[in-house]
């Protein structure tokens, strides 16, 4: 499988800037041949979808709710995202977990995304305190179990896992590729237990302070199937540089 470049634009851009970046992504994907995902803010999805039409870049969303309708003020349904052409949905991002999103909510979101024919990008990762207390394995395992139990991914219904150590997100201090690769091996072993044969259809991405200067180290690892990039993905030039490397990896 080719290595995936997924851009999480977080809350960095206006709708106008998102449209411009989407055009740049489309062009970059065409020139480099990279497989790419762009995840703008909800408010920009309609315009970004239009800007990406006819390109190879897939539309992503940064979050979702698990119900399709009802008294859920402020939430966005998986049905609505799917109707806009969204194909990937980030769930359980650490910035949301830090605001109180539970493992149970992450599991419901991932299941709802799959049920609507989209691909969840399930984020897992330990905090700095958990790493220092030697609890990384335990935390990553339990987040994975909670999110993937019962999902049964297949090549027709794929799931993506993103290993994003919280201490590496937005800090400019990425995990060493060697260390990330070891966690990816652990994730693979856990996936074999959780989803058996479906494991082959699960891509495992690394995320956390990835930029053009360090992305090559992650992409060179066979255990790492691509990258989920925040800050540097919101810069057209950096995104293109990373896509070029992903396409060649
Ligand atoms: P970062 O964020 O690249 O800005 O560290 C990664 C992410 O949150 O997905």
Boltz pocket constraint, residues with backbone or C-beta under 6 A from the ligand:
constraints:
  - pocket:
      binder: B
      contacts: [[A, 8], [A, 164], [A, 168], [A, 169], [A, 170], [A, 171], [A, 172], [A, 207], [A, 208], [A, 209], [A, 210], [A, 228], [A, 229], [A, 230], [A, 231], [A, 232]]
      max_distance: 6.0
